Amino acid sequence: MSRVTLAQWQMLAAVVDHGGFARAAEAIHKSPSTLNHAVHKLEEQLGVAVMEPVGRQVRLTEAGELLLRRARQLLENAASLEDVAGRLAEGLEAEVVLAVDQIFPPDALARALEAFSAAYPHVRVQLHETVLNGGIEMLYDGSADLVVSGISAQGFLGEPLVTVHFLAVAHPEHPLHRLGRPLDLRDLEQHRQLVVRDSALHQSMDAGWLKAEQRWTMSHLQTSIDMLERGLGFAWIPETRLRQTLAAGRLKLLPLAAGGSREYPVQLIHRDRDRAGPATHALAEALKAAVSTCPPSGSFEAIE
């Protein structure tokens, strides 16, 4: 067990930071003799000289510089530990479990987590990227504190968060584009549709499948986009995940006579709003603030 206390390191740091015993004593409300005794005691306990006289002043020895640099890390960690303990005593959660449907704008999610991290750096976040009923299932079994989903949860009240626009797309050289005319359902049924698998373990569903002759099922939206860029099918993809690929010409909107664009309202659902702690509420507010700065939808509707 260490014989040197944090208080001794704090007093040594004060002497160095304030340029001497007298100024440090005034700053931290200790007597100069108390500081002097603490530093000498520290040297005696360590068996190392940490300060040396230079004229009427004192300065750190080479060994003292090394030790104080390490000691500052201890002091910062101790302060952080006390802050966490205080927050826990006030009811702060140690961890927040967030389930977010993959259709939620990824930039908004990143901004929300960045803001939350700045305010609650010591609270762990478990992020589950879900599809369709996946987040709702976590809500029902009590394993998620917050759920962002495009599906309503029976017995829970959600609040509107953002409307996600899905666009029908395929590679510019896909056979559907070569038809050179508005497309209908019969055209689509003759080609492979890419869909994303419901992440729920129970009561999974197929959303948006058109009973196409061929279907490939993915576990993640990004995988579906990668396959689309290789010309391996068509799909409806959230507009927020298509901005760069459409602008770069790697994908192209399908000229559907109807249904080329779909809207899905996404909501934010608390497992238990009244019992939620301050970190859970803060993360919910961060998500709402993040979507308020999302770029407007529909900017690619005119792309041919």
Residue frames as qw, qx, qy, qz and C-alpha x, y, z in Angstrom:
[[0.000, 0.888, 0.459, 0.000, 0.00, 0.00, 0.00],
 [0.387, 0.595, -0.035, 0.703, 1.33, 3.43, -0.92],
 [0.450, -0.461, -0.437, 0.628, 2.66, 5.48, 1.98],
 [0.081, -0.093, 0.111, 0.986, 2.31, 8.75, 0.06],
 [0.269, 0.594, 0.667, -0.359, -1.14, 10.30, 0.11],
 [0.345, 0.655, 0.478, 0.473, -2.96, 12.12, -2.65],
 [0.197, -0.965, -0.159, 0.074, -2.98, 15.19, -0.45],
 [0.539, -0.562, 0.318, 0.541, 0.83, 15.24, -0.47],
 [0.472, 0.222, 0.576, 0.629, 0.92, 15.06, -4.26],
 [0.081, 0.867, 0.439, 0.222, -1.70, 17.83, -4.42],
 [0.336, -0.898, 0.025, 0.282, 0.45, 20.08, -2.23],
 [0.549, -0.274, 0.472, 0.633, 3.56, 19.38, -4.29],
 [0.352, 0.522, 0.585, 0.511, 1.64, 20.20, -7.47],
 [0.088, -0.951, -0.295, -0.008, 0.39, 23.43, -5.90],
 [0.466, -0.694, 0.213, 0.506, 3.94, 24.51, -4.99],
 [0.470, -0.003, 0.587, 0.659, 5.09, 23.92, -8.56],
 [0.207, 0.677, 0.603, 0.368, 2.02, 25.47, -10.21],
 [0.152, -0.962, -0.220, -0.046, 2.13, 28.63, -8.09],
 [0.491, 0.677, -0.262, 0.481, 5.88, 29.10, -8.14],
 [0.193, 0.380, -0.619, 0.660, 6.71, 28.60, -4.48],
 [0.294, -0.313, -0.843, 0.323, 5.48, 27.69, -1.00],
 [0.051, 0.303, 0.352, -0.884, 4.13, 31.14, -0.07],
 [0.413, 0.158, -0.319, -0.838, 1.96, 31.60, -3.17],
 [0.465, -0.107, -0.848, -0.231, 0.78, 27.99, -3.07],
 [0.177, -0.268, -0.769, 0.553, -0.15, 28.31, 0.60],
 [0.241, 0.287, 0.158, -0.914, -2.28, 31.35, -0.18],
 [0.453, 0.119, -0.561, -0.682, -3.94, 29.67, -3.15],
 [0.597, -0.168, -0.765, -0.173, -4.95, 26.44, -1.41],
 [0.523, -0.668, 0.052, -0.526, -5.46, 27.95, 2.06],
 [0.901, -0.252, -0.233, 0.266, -2.64, 26.09, 3.81],
 [0.319, -0.897, 0.239, 0.190, 0.28, 27.49, 5.77],
 [0.482, 0.710, -0.513, -0.014, 3.72, 27.51, 4.10],
 [0.234, -0.478, 0.812, -0.240, 5.05, 25.33, 6.90],
 [0.793, 0.120, 0.509, -0.314, 2.35, 22.73, 6.22],
 [0.767, 0.620, -0.111, -0.124, 3.31, 22.58, 2.56],
 [0.188, 0.719, -0.656, 0.130, 7.01, 22.46, 3.38],
 [0.495, -0.301, 0.762, -0.289, 6.48, 19.61, 5.81],
 [0.852, 0.311, 0.316, -0.279, 4.30, 17.69, 3.32],
 [0.646, 0.690, -0.324, -0.040, 6.93, 17.91, 0.55],
 [0.008, 0.611, -0.759, 0.224, 9.81, 16.90, 2.85],
 [0.672, -0.107, 0.647, -0.343, 7.73, 14.02, 4.21],
 [0.848, 0.482, 0.052, -0.216, 7.00, 12.91, 0.65],
 [0.439, 0.700, -0.558, 0.078, 10.74, 12.93, -0.18],
 [0.295, -0.452, 0.777, -0.324, 11.49, 10.99, 2.98],
 [0.796, 0.098, 0.494, -0.335, 8.86, 8.36, 2.19],
 [0.811, 0.575, -0.038, -0.095, 9.99, 7.97, -1.41],
 [0.748, -0.374, 0.305, 0.456, 13.70, 8.19, -0.72],
 [0.511, 0.405, 0.379, 0.656, 14.02, 10.61, -3.64],
 [0.102, -0.461, -0.127, 0.873, 14.62, 14.37, -3.72],
 [0.352, 0.652, 0.638, 0.210, 11.78, 15.94, -5.71],
 [0.105, 0.976, 0.109, 0.159, 12.70, 19.62, -5.21],
 [0.703, -0.090, -0.088, 0.700, 15.96, 21.52, -5.08],
 [0.114, -0.858, -0.166, 0.473, 16.80, 25.13, -4.13],
 [0.538, 0.426, 0.269, 0.677, 17.72, 27.62, -6.84],
 [0.052, 0.403, -0.120, 0.906, 18.63, 30.89, -5.16],
 [0.314, -0.047, 0.521, -0.792, 15.62, 31.88, -3.09],
 [0.766, 0.136, -0.142, -0.612, 13.32, 29.69, -5.16],
 [0.538, -0.168, 0.826, -0.020, 12.84, 25.94, -5.47],
 [0.603, 0.384, -0.410, -0.566, 12.33, 23.83, -8.56],
 [0.969, -0.018, 0.164, -0.186, 11.61, 20.21, -9.39],
 [0.346, -0.479, 0.750, 0.297, 14.51, 17.84, -9.76],
 [0.374, 0.244, -0.720, -0.531, 14.61, 15.64, -12.83],
 [0.163, -0.166, -0.966, 0.116, 13.18, 12.81, -10.73],
 [0.170, 0.404, 0.528, -0.727, 10.58, 15.19, -9.33],
 [0.395, 0.338, -0.302, -0.799, 9.39, 16.13, -12.82],
 [0.371, 0.042, -0.880, -0.295, 8.87, 12.49, -13.71],
 [0.123, -0.271, -0.878, 0.376, 7.09, 11.66, -10.47],
 [0.233, 0.406, 0.316, -0.825, 4.85, 14.72, -10.54],
 [0.398, 0.214, -0.536, -0.714, 3.87, 14.00, -14.13],
 [0.372, -0.145, -0.912, -0.095, 2.69, 10.55, -13.06],
 [0.060, -0.319, -0.696, 0.641, 1.11, 11.95, -9.90],
 [0.320, 0.235, -0.049, -0.917, -1.01, 14.40, -11.91],
 [0.478, -0.027, -0.741, -0.471, -2.56, 11.43, -13.67],
 [0.302, -0.269, -0.857, 0.320, -3.44, 9.96, -10.28],
 [0.069, 0.311, 0.371, -0.872, -4.97, 13.25, -9.17],
 [0.415, 0.144, -0.363, -0.822, -7.05, 13.53, -12.33],
 [0.468, -0.118, -0.850, -0.212, -8.23, 9.93, -11.99],
 [0.185, -0.290, -0.753, 0.561, -9.14, 10.48, -8.35],
 [0.237, 0.273, 0.126, -0.924, -11.14, 13.60, -9.21],
 [0.481, 0.067, -0.602, -0.634, -12.88, 11.72, -12.00],
 [0.373, -0.176, -0.905, 0.108, -13.69, 8.85, -9.64],
 [0.004, -0.325, -0.574, 0.752, -15.22, 11.21, -7.10],
 [0.360, 0.215, -0.186, -0.889, -17.28, 12.86, -9.85],
 [0.490, -0.043, -0.781, -0.385, -18.62, 9.50, -11.00],
 [0.265, -0.252, -0.844, 0.393, -19.40, 8.48, -7.41],
 [0.140, 0.289, 0.319, -0.892, -21.26, 11.72, -6.86],
 [0.463, 0.138, -0.417, -0.770, -23.30, 11.27, -10.02],
 [0.448, -0.120, -0.880, -0.105, -24.14, 7.68, -9.09],
 [0.111, -0.278, -0.707, 0.641, -25.27, 8.86, -5.68],
 [0.304, 0.307, 0.079, -0.898, -27.60, 11.28, -7.44],
 [0.728, 0.351, 0.504, -0.303, -29.12, 8.45, -9.47],
 [0.371, 0.664, -0.480, -0.437, -26.91, 8.59, -12.57],
 [0.981, 0.133, 0.106, -0.095, -26.91, 5.37, -14.54],
 [0.500, -0.507, 0.587, 0.385, -23.64, 3.54, -15.09],
 [0.208, -0.033, 0.801, 0.561, -24.86, 2.42, -18.52],
 [0.556, 0.441, 0.170, -0.683, -27.56, 3.24, -21.07],
 [0.434, 0.091, 0.841, 0.310, -28.74, 0.63, -23.59],
 [0.374, 0.560, -0.054, -0.737, -29.84, 2.20, -26.87],
 [0.541, 0.228, 0.771, 0.247, -31.47, 0.25, -29.71],
 [0.233, 0.621, -0.134, -0.736, -31.53, 2.15, -33.01],
 [0.788, 0.452, 0.417, -0.008, -33.09, 0.93, -36.23],
 [0.568, -0.121, 0.418, 0.698, -30.58, 1.03, -39.09],
 [0.273, 0.702, 0.479, 0.451, -32.89, 3.33, -41.04],
 [0.277, -0.910, -0.147, 0.271, -32.15, 6.16, -38.57],
 [0.449, 0.850, -0.181, 0.208, -29.80, 8.75, -40.15],
 [0.852, -0.111, -0.242, 0.451, -26.25, 7.68, -39.23],
 [0.303, 0.441, -0.161, 0.829, -24.94, 11.25, -39.10],
 [0.469, -0.630, -0.021, -0.618, -27.62, 12.19, -36.58],
 [0.906, -0.368, -0.203, 0.047, -26.78, 9.17, -34.45],
 [0.701, 0.137, -0.224, 0.663, -23.09, 10.10, -34.45],
 [0.013, 0.547, -0.101, 0.831, -23.85, 13.71, -33.48],
 [0.686, -0.585, -0.120, -0.415, -26.15, 12.59, -30.67],
 [0.908, -0.255, -0.201, 0.264, -23.56, 10.21, -29.21],
 [0.503, 0.339, -0.180, 0.774, -20.85, 12.86, -29.52],
 [0.253, -0.613, 0.055, -0.746, -22.95, 15.37, -27.57],
 [0.841, -0.480, -0.147, -0.200, -23.86, 12.75, -24.97],
 [0.839, 0.018, -0.262, 0.477, -20.21, 11.75, -24.56],
 [0.238, 0.485, -0.196, 0.819, -19.23, 15.35, -23.84],
 [0.479, -0.561, 0.075, -0.672, -21.87, 15.68, -21.11],
 [0.854, -0.369, 0.272, -0.246, -21.60, 12.18, -19.62],
 [0.410, 0.629, -0.658, -0.062, -18.12, 10.86, -20.44],
 [0.128, -0.325, 0.894, -0.279, -18.21, 8.13, -17.78],
 [0.736, 0.172, 0.435, -0.489, -21.56, 6.59, -18.69],
 [0.266, -0.121, 0.873, 0.391, -21.21, 3.50, -20.84],
 [0.626, 0.373, -0.029, -0.684, -23.44, 3.16, -23.92],
 [0.449, 0.034, 0.875, 0.179, -24.52, -0.14, -25.38],
 [0.440, 0.450, -0.196, -0.752, -25.63, 0.55, -28.95],
 [0.523, 0.163, 0.833, 0.078, -27.67, -2.10, -30.74],
 [0.269, 0.322, -0.408, -0.811, -28.22, -1.51, -34.47],
 [0.471, 0.227, 0.818, -0.238, -31.52, -3.22, -35.13],
 [0.177, -0.002, -0.626, -0.760, -33.87, -3.87, -38.04],
 [0.510, -0.348, -0.558, -0.554, -37.69, -3.77, -38.01],
 [0.726, -0.579, -0.243, -0.281, -38.93, -5.58, -34.87],
 [0.699, 0.116, -0.492, 0.506, -35.47, -5.97, -33.34],
 [0.062, 0.299, -0.361, 0.881, -35.62, -2.84, -31.23],
 [0.635, -0.350, -0.081, -0.684, -39.25, -3.41, -30.23],
 [0.869, -0.143, -0.472, 0.031, -38.37, -6.91, -29.05],
 [0.473, 0.127, -0.496, 0.717, -35.65, -5.44, -26.82],
 [0.282, -0.349, 0.136, -0.883, -38.22, -3.00, -25.46],
 [0.804, -0.285, -0.276, -0.443, -40.65, -5.80, -24.62],
 [0.860, -0.146, -0.430, 0.233, -38.04, -7.93, -22.86],
 [0.450, -0.890, -0.028, 0.061, -36.71, -4.94, -20.90],
 [0.801, -0.147, 0.143, 0.562, -33.18, -5.05, -22.31],
 [0.359, 0.400, 0.185, 0.823, -33.20, -1.56, -23.87],
 [0.138, -0.503, -0.415, 0.745, -33.61, 1.80, -22.10],
 [0.309, 0.625, -0.051, -0.715, -34.28, 3.74, -25.30],
 [0.566, 0.232, 0.732, 0.299, -35.51, 2.51, -28.67],
 [0.247, 0.526, -0.232, -0.780, -35.50, 4.35, -32.00],
 [0.360, 0.153, 0.904, 0.171, -37.84, 2.52, -34.34],
 [0.285, 0.050, -0.407, -0.866, -40.12, 2.90, -37.33],
 [0.483, -0.303, -0.786, -0.239, -42.53, 0.40, -35.76],
 [0.465, -0.558, 0.144, -0.672, -44.97, 1.19, -32.97],
 [0.266, 0.091, -0.900, 0.333, -44.74, -0.76, -29.72],
 [0.545, -0.539, -0.503, -0.399, -47.97, -1.93, -28.17],
 [0.667, -0.629, -0.351, 0.192, -48.30, -0.63, -24.63],
 [0.510, -0.341, -0.001, 0.790, -45.66, 2.09, -25.07],
 [0.239, 0.937, 0.221, -0.129, -46.00, 5.74, -26.04],
 [0.647, 0.018, 0.220, 0.730, -43.40, 6.98, -28.49],
 [0.081, 0.847, 0.095, -0.517, -42.71, 10.50, -29.67],
 [0.714, 0.678, 0.110, 0.138, -42.07, 11.49, -33.30],
 [0.596, -0.528, 0.269, 0.542, -38.39, 11.79, -34.05],
 [0.052, 0.503, -0.501, -0.703, -37.84, 12.00, -37.82],
 [0.826, 0.425, 0.242, -0.279, -39.40, 10.84, -41.07],
 [0.393, -0.391, 0.704, 0.445, -37.09, 8.66, -43.14],
 [0.663, 0.574, -0.099, -0.471, -37.49, 8.65, -46.92],
 [0.662, -0.123, 0.696, 0.249, -36.71, 5.42, -48.77],
 [0.436, 0.648, -0.303, -0.546, -35.79, 5.57, -52.47],
 [0.925, 0.185, 0.331, 0.032, -35.87, 2.73, -55.00],
 [0.091, 0.824, -0.488, -0.275, -32.43, 2.42, -56.56],
 [0.945, 0.093, 0.255, 0.183, -30.24, 0.17, -58.68],
 [0.494, -0.335, 0.405, 0.692, -26.91, 0.36, -60.46],
 [0.314, 0.613, -0.145, -0.710, -27.05, 2.68, -63.52],
 [0.302, 0.328, -0.774, -0.449, -26.37, -0.33, -65.80],
 [0.398, 0.096, 0.852, -0.327, -28.99, -2.56, -64.16],
 [0.096, 0.271, 0.832, 0.474, -31.44, -4.16, -66.69],
 [0.014, 0.744, 0.621, -0.246, -34.32, -2.22, -65.16],
 [0.044, -0.717, 0.073, 0.692, -32.72, 1.05, -66.21],
 [0.160, -0.173, 0.717, 0.657, -32.16, -0.29, -69.72],
 [0.248, 0.555, 0.794, 0.021, -35.91, -0.62, -70.28],
 [0.161, 0.063, 0.215, 0.961, -35.98, 3.12, -70.78],
 [0.370, -0.490, -0.439, -0.656, -39.54, 3.65, -69.56],
 [0.469, -0.443, 0.387, -0.660, -41.51, 4.06, -66.32],
 [0.289, 0.106, -0.948, 0.082, -41.50, 0.79, -64.36],
 [0.701, -0.367, -0.042, -0.611, -44.35, -1.03, -62.69],
 [0.683, -0.415, 0.540, -0.265, -44.64, -3.94, -60.27],
 [0.957, 0.251, 0.143, -0.029, -44.47, -6.56, -63.02],
 [0.520, 0.723, -0.374, 0.261, -41.08, -5.24, -64.10],
 [0.231, -0.666, 0.594, -0.388, -39.70, -5.43, -60.57],
 [0.877, -0.185, 0.349, -0.274, -40.96, -8.96, -59.97],
 [0.904, 0.406, -0.102, 0.087, -38.65, -10.26, -62.70],
 [0.435, 0.616, -0.445, 0.482, -35.49, -9.09, -60.92],
 [0.630, -0.205, -0.601, 0.447, -33.64, -9.69, -57.68],
 [0.282, -0.844, -0.040, -0.454, -34.71, -7.58, -54.72],
 [0.467, 0.163, -0.619, 0.610, -32.32, -6.96, -51.84],
 [0.529, -0.717, -0.195, -0.410, -33.93, -6.75, -48.40],
 [0.084, 0.484, -0.667, 0.561, -32.59, -6.44, -44.87],
 [0.540, -0.238, -0.806, 0.048, -33.30, -9.18, -42.36],
 [0.528, -0.724, -0.069, -0.438, -35.45, -8.43, -39.32],
 [0.269, 0.447, -0.715, 0.466, -33.12, -8.57, -36.31],
 [0.666, -0.341, 0.313, -0.585, -35.87, -9.78, -33.96],
 [0.036, -0.224, 0.973, -0.037, -35.44, -13.33, -32.72],
 [0.208, 0.418, 0.866, -0.179, -39.20, -13.78, -32.45],
 [0.311, 0.797, 0.461, -0.235, -42.02, -12.41, -34.62],
 [0.260, -0.337, 0.419, 0.802, -39.73, -11.32, -37.43],
 [0.518, 0.701, 0.395, -0.290, -41.33, -9.78, -40.51],
 [0.494, 0.155, 0.470, 0.715, -40.59, -9.01, -44.17],
 [0.124, 0.807, 0.260, -0.515, -41.17, -5.32, -44.88],
 [0.216, 0.745, -0.296, -0.558, -41.19, -4.04, -48.43],
 [0.311, -0.146, 0.872, 0.349, -40.66, -7.37, -50.19],
 [0.524, 0.365, -0.148, -0.755, -42.54, -7.39, -53.50],
 [0.858, 0.102, 0.489, -0.122, -42.57, -11.19, -53.94],
 [0.354, 0.724, -0.494, -0.325, -39.84, -10.82, -56.53],
 [0.927, 0.209, -0.303, -0.066, -38.64, -13.98, -58.27],
 [0.714, 0.124, -0.442, 0.529, -35.32, -13.66, -56.51],
 [0.370, -0.888, 0.021, -0.271, -34.55, -12.26, -53.08],
 [0.613, 0.190, -0.512, 0.571, -31.28, -11.79, -51.26],
 [0.517, -0.815, -0.214, -0.151, -31.56, -11.05, -47.53],
 [0.438, 0.457, -0.422, 0.649, -28.84, -9.06, -45.75],
 [0.537, -0.541, -0.535, 0.365, -28.25, -8.30, -42.10],
 [0.268, -0.591, -0.098, 0.754, -27.12, -4.72, -42.58],
 [0.411, 0.858, 0.208, -0.228, -28.11, -1.83, -44.84],
 [0.026, -0.789, 0.488, 0.371, -24.52, -1.10, -45.80],
 [0.437, -0.113, 0.856, 0.253, -24.11, -4.63, -47.15],
 [0.494, 0.640, 0.586, -0.057, -27.21, -4.10, -49.27],
 [0.209, 0.923, -0.103, -0.306, -25.76, -0.85, -50.64],
 [0.251, -0.544, 0.719, 0.351, -22.49, -2.60, -51.48],
 [0.486, 0.205, 0.833, 0.165, -24.39, -5.28, -53.41],
 [0.395, 0.827, 0.346, -0.200, -26.44, -2.63, -55.21],
 [0.046, 0.854, -0.358, -0.375, -23.28, -0.87, -56.35],
 [0.293, -0.291, 0.855, 0.312, -22.14, -4.17, -57.88],
 [0.480, 0.176, -0.454, -0.730, -25.34, -4.38, -59.90],
 [0.131, 0.000, -0.989, 0.070, -26.68, -7.40, -58.02],
 [0.091, -0.571, -0.813, 0.065, -30.24, -6.23, -57.52],
 [0.097, -0.567, -0.132, -0.807, -32.57, -3.36, -56.64],
 [0.404, -0.417, -0.690, 0.432, -33.78, -2.12, -53.28],
 [0.179, -0.886, -0.176, -0.390, -35.39, 0.68, -51.31],
 [0.633, -0.062, -0.365, 0.680, -32.71, 2.41, -49.24],
 [0.225, -0.847, -0.309, 0.369, -32.95, 5.35, -46.79],
 [0.409, 0.867, 0.054, 0.280, -32.12, 8.57, -48.59],
 [0.314, -0.897, 0.310, -0.026, -29.66, 9.61, -45.88],
 [0.710, -0.337, 0.563, 0.256, -27.49, 6.60, -46.77],
 [0.696, 0.465, 0.462, 0.294, -27.64, 7.33, -50.49],
 [0.091, 0.958, 0.004, -0.272, -26.51, 10.93, -50.77],
 [0.221, -0.663, 0.588, 0.407, -22.90, 10.21, -51.71],
 [0.483, 0.044, 0.827, 0.285, -23.61, 7.19, -53.91],
 [0.418, 0.758, 0.500, -0.008, -26.31, 9.00, -55.88],
 [0.048, 0.941, -0.143, -0.304, -24.21, 12.14, -56.25],
 [0.276, -0.539, 0.705, 0.369, -21.26, 10.04, -57.45],
 [0.648, 0.375, -0.385, -0.539, -23.45, 8.15, -59.93],
 [0.009, 0.248, -0.967, 0.066, -22.77, 4.75, -58.39],
 [0.179, 0.415, 0.877, -0.162, -26.52, 4.22, -57.97],
 [0.154, -0.089, -0.347, -0.921, -29.50, 5.66, -59.81],
 [0.484, 0.166, 0.498, -0.700, -33.15, 6.15, -58.88],
 [0.228, 0.242, 0.903, 0.272, -35.48, 3.65, -60.53],
 [0.241, -0.009, -0.208, -0.948, -38.08, 5.40, -62.73],
 [0.044, 0.335, 0.927, -0.165, -41.10, 3.86, -61.02],
 [0.163, -0.510, -0.488, -0.689, -44.54, 5.00, -62.16],
 [0.553, -0.678, -0.014, -0.484, -45.55, 4.90, -58.49],
 [0.884, -0.466, -0.020, 0.018, -43.95, 3.97, -55.19],
 [0.678, 0.470, -0.286, 0.487, -40.41, 5.03, -55.94],
 [0.075, 0.408, -0.480, 0.773, -40.31, 6.94, -52.68],
 [0.610, -0.512, -0.600, -0.079, -41.64, 5.73, -49.35],
 [0.114, -0.628, 0.339, -0.691, -41.90, 7.48, -46.00],
 [0.694, -0.311, -0.630, 0.155, -41.42, 5.86, -42.62],
 [0.279, -0.809, 0.156, -0.493, -42.01, 7.93, -39.47],
 [0.631, 0.073, -0.641, 0.431, -39.44, 7.02, -36.82],
 [0.486, -0.774, -0.071, -0.400, -40.20, 7.46, -33.14],
 [0.213, 0.412, -0.702, 0.540, -38.30, 7.53, -29.88],
 [0.766, -0.439, -0.346, -0.317, -39.58, 5.18, -27.18],
 [0.137, -0.549, 0.663, -0.490, -38.59, 5.03, -23.50],
 [0.449, -0.123, -0.883, 0.058, -38.77, 1.72, -21.69],
 [0.385, -0.709, -0.558, 0.195, -39.93, 3.64, -18.61],
 [0.223, 0.694, 0.018, 0.684, -39.78, 7.41, -18.88],
 [0.491, -0.802, 0.001, -0.340, -40.65, 8.05, -15.22],
 [0.846, -0.481, 0.159, 0.166, -37.95, 5.75, -13.87],
 [0.740, 0.488, -0.030, 0.462, -35.29, 6.70, -16.40],
 [0.566, -0.554, -0.085, 0.604, -32.19, 8.34, -14.98],
 [0.064, 0.865, -0.071, -0.493, -30.61, 11.63, -16.04],
 [0.222, -0.386, 0.709, 0.546, -28.25, 9.99, -18.55],
 [0.322, 0.378, 0.843, 0.209, -31.11, 8.24, -20.35],
 [0.186, 0.874, 0.381, -0.238, -33.06, 11.49, -20.57],
 [0.106, -0.757, 0.333, 0.551, -29.95, 13.32, -21.76],
 [0.297, -0.107, 0.816, 0.485, -29.37, 10.78, -24.53],
 [0.291, 0.639, 0.711, 0.037, -33.01, 11.10, -25.61],
 [0.079, 0.918, 0.102, -0.375, -32.64, 14.88, -25.83],
 [0.239, -0.540, 0.578, 0.563, -29.39, 14.51, -27.76],
 [0.356, 0.232, 0.837, 0.346, -31.14, 12.31, -30.33],
 [0.215, 0.826, 0.513, -0.087, -33.94, 14.84, -30.75],
 [0.075, -0.861, 0.162, 0.477, -31.48, 17.70, -31.10],
 [0.366, -0.295, 0.707, 0.528, -29.43, 15.79, -33.66],
 [0.360, 0.453, 0.762, 0.292, -32.34, 15.13, -36.03],
 [0.112, 0.895, 0.295, -0.316, -33.33, 18.79, -35.92],
 [0.048, -0.758, 0.403, 0.510, -30.15, 19.60, -37.86],
 [0.620, 0.116, 0.721, 0.286, -30.57, 16.84, -40.49],
 [0.035, 0.187, -0.464, -0.865, -30.48, 18.04, -44.13],
 [0.645, 0.277, 0.201, -0.683, -33.93, 18.28, -45.75],
 [0.567, 0.083, 0.808, 0.139, -35.19, 15.21, -47.58],
 [0.575, 0.692, 0.421, -0.116, -36.17, 14.98, -51.21],
 [0.010, -0.804, 0.334, 0.491, -33.07, 16.60, -52.68],
 [0.207, -0.279, 0.834, 0.428, -32.49, 13.69, -55.06],
 [0.578, 0.445, 0.616, -0.298, -35.96, 13.32, -56.43],
 [0.511, 0.786, -0.051, -0.344, -35.04, 15.05, -59.68],
 [0.194, -0.558, 0.745, 0.308, -31.93, 12.98, -60.39],
 [0.861, 0.364, -0.093, -0.343, -32.21, 10.88, -63.52]]
